[in-house]
Amino acid sequence: MKESIFEILSNTKIAADIYKMELEGDISDISRPGQFVNIKIEGLFLRRPISVCDAQNGVLTLIYKVVGQGTEIMAQAGKGVRLSLLTGLGNGYDTSKSGEFPLLIGGGVGVPPLYMLCKKLISEGKSVKAALGFNKAEEIILAKDLKALGAEVYIATVDGSAGVRGFVTDAIRDLDYSYFYACGPLPMFRAVEKVAKTSGQYSFEERMGCGFGACMGCSCKTKYGNKRICRDGPVLEREEIIW
């Protein structure tokens, strides 16, 4: 974990209430896809944890949804604003277990960390499929970007305005894959658990106090004892989760 000052290069709205922020700073502690940063927001006591979408050449890319006071303040921050970030947080995804044909499963703002994961898997010579679920077409993010990396992308929307009508599980039922990686809300995970054909990893979203394991505010029970989502997670393996 490292505390560093980052400077905003750009902060633009890319979909309904969803923003893409690019920052310049020290990204040396970000080593695995699925890690997150904790951002200090002026005037607020708790930092805001945001998953890393990408990190390369000194530029950190974050994609976040405005859901409360902290992210509203973030959305108003313009180019040149400097922010204090804790970096290198979380365990990230383990790509060594992916097999040759991994499947990425993302729901809403759970999609961004799958971008860096997709890049790594493809660099390792894997054939990647990505199933992405959204409420409607206007909320779709990163589908074109994942295709540009070389992934085979499948879309599901609740209202049927793009791709398969229904949930992301409707898009994965007939797919073949060697392993899966998922990121999104807990109800999506429960649905995936009912239809998943292989082992896999889930990246959990959780309210956090400190972000590095000191406060124990985000601990959860697993088959191997209590684990802290911020430090032992956010990625947990399918076999250890107590549903």
N, C-alpha and C positions, 0 to 999 in steps of 0.2 A: 504494500500500500504506500502511496506517495501523495502528498498534497502539493499541487502545482497551480500556477496562475495561467489560465488560457485566455486568449483574445478571440472574440467572435469575428469570423471572416464573413459570414452570411447567416441569415436567419429568415427563411421564407416559408410561407404557407404552401403546402403541396396537395392538400386534400381537406375535407371537411374537418375543421378544428385540429388538423395535424400539421406540424411544422418540421422542417429540416434545418438543423443548426450545424454549421461547420466552424470548428475552432482550431486555432493554432497553439501548440504547446508541447510539453514533454509527454509523449505517449509510450515511453520505454517500458512502463510497467504493465501495459496492456499486451498480454501475450497469447490469449486464447479467445476464440469467438464465444460469446455468451457471458463474458464479464460485463460489469457495469461501472459507472462512475457515480459519485455522490456530489451534487452541486450545491454550493452555498448560495442561498437567496437572501439578498439584503433585506433586513427587517423581519425575517422569519427565523425561528429557533432551529428547526430541523432542516437538514439538507434534503434534497430531492434526488432519489436514485433513478437513473436513466440507463437503459441498456445501450451498449456500444453497437452501432450499426456498422461502422468501419473505422479503421485507424491505419493510416499509411502516410509516409513522407511528412511526418510532423503534423498531420491534419486529422482531427477527430471528428467523426460524423455521428450526430445524434438525431433520431427521429422520435418525436414525442407528441402526445395528444394533450390539448388543454382540458384539464378536468377539475382544476381548483385554483386556489390563489397562487401557489408556487409556479405552476406552469403558465398561468396568465402573465405573471411577471416575466417569465422567460420569453414568452411570445412577443413581448414589447421591447426586448433588448435588441439593440441594433449593432451594426458593424462597429468594431472598435471597443465595445464594452468588454471589460476584463472580469472573469469569473474565477473563483477558487474551486478547484475540483479535487476530490480524492479519487485517484485512479488505481487500476490493478485490483479492483474488488471482485470477489466471487471466484468460483472455481472454473467456470466455463465448460464448454462441451468437450468430450473426449472423442476425437475422430478415429482413434485406433480400433474402435469396435464397429465401424460403419459397414464393413463388407464392401462389395463392389457396386451395389445399387442402392444407396441410402435415400430415404424419403424425408424431406423437410415438411413439417406441418405447422402452419402459422395462422393465428387468428387476430385480425385487427392490428393493434400496435404491438402485438407479439411477433410480427413479421420482421422488423428491422434487424434484430440480432442474427437472423437466419442468413442475412446477406454476407456477412463476414464468414460465417460457417460455410456457406456455399462456395465462396472463393477458396477457402482452405481445402475443402473436399475435392474440388475440381483440380486444384494444383497437385493433389495427391493421385490424380488419375482416375477418380471415381465418376461414375455416371449418375448424376443427381436428378431427382424429381422433387418438385416442390408443390404442395397443395396449400392454397391460401384461401381463407374464409373471411368474408366481409358482410356487412348488412346490406350494402347496395354498391352499385358501380362507382358512385362518386367518392367512396371511401377506399378504393383500391390503391395500394401503394407498393412500389418495388417490383411489381410483376414484370415489367419491361426490363428492369435492371437485372433481375435474376435470369431472364431469358438471354440477356446480353452476355452474362457470364458463361452460358452454356447449359443451364438447367432446363428441364422439361417442366413447364409450369401449368398447373391446373387450378382453376378458379371456381369458387362457390360463393353465391350471394343469397342471402335470405329471401330477398324479394324477386330473385330471378333476373335481375337487370343485366347480369353478366355471368358467363359460365354456367355451371350447374345450379339449378334452383335448390336451395337448402343450405345445410351446414357443411363445414369442411369435411366432416366424416362421410358425406355423400360423394365427395370428390375422390376419396381414397379407397372406397370399398373394393373396387375392381383393379386396383394397382398392385403390381408385384414389386417388392423391395426387400433388401437384405437387413435393414435396420431403420429405425426412425428417430428423428430429433424434433421435439415439439416445443413451441413457445406460444403462450396465450393465456386466456382466463381459465380458472379452475373448472367451470362447467364444460369447456371444450375438452379439457384433459379427461374428465370423467367419461365423456362420449367417445373419445379416442380409445380409451382403455377397453371399451366394449368391443371394438372392431379391429384393433391393431393385431397384426399377424406375427410380429416379431418382437424381440427385445428392443428397448429404446431408452431415450433420455428426455425428461421433462424439465423445462426451465420455469421455475415458479415465480409468480408475481406476489409480493408480500409487502405490507407496510413495515418500514424499518425505522429504527431510532438512530443508531450510530452508523450502521452500514458495514461494520467490520467485526462484529461478534462480541462486543463488550457488554452491551445492554441486555442481551438475551430476549429482546422484544419480538423477534421473528422466529423463535424456535418452533419446531414441529416434531411430531412423533414419527419415527420410521421403524422398520423391523429390526434395526440395529441400534435403537436408542434415539434420544433426542438429537436433532441436528438444527443448526442455525442456517436459515435460508441465505443470509447475507454472506456467511463465511464458508460453511460446509456446502452450500448451494451457490447460486440459485438452481444449479442443475443437479437433479437426482435421477438415479437409474430406476427404471420401471419396477424392477424386482424388489426394491427396498421400500416402496411407497405403501403406506397404509391408507386405503381409500375409505 
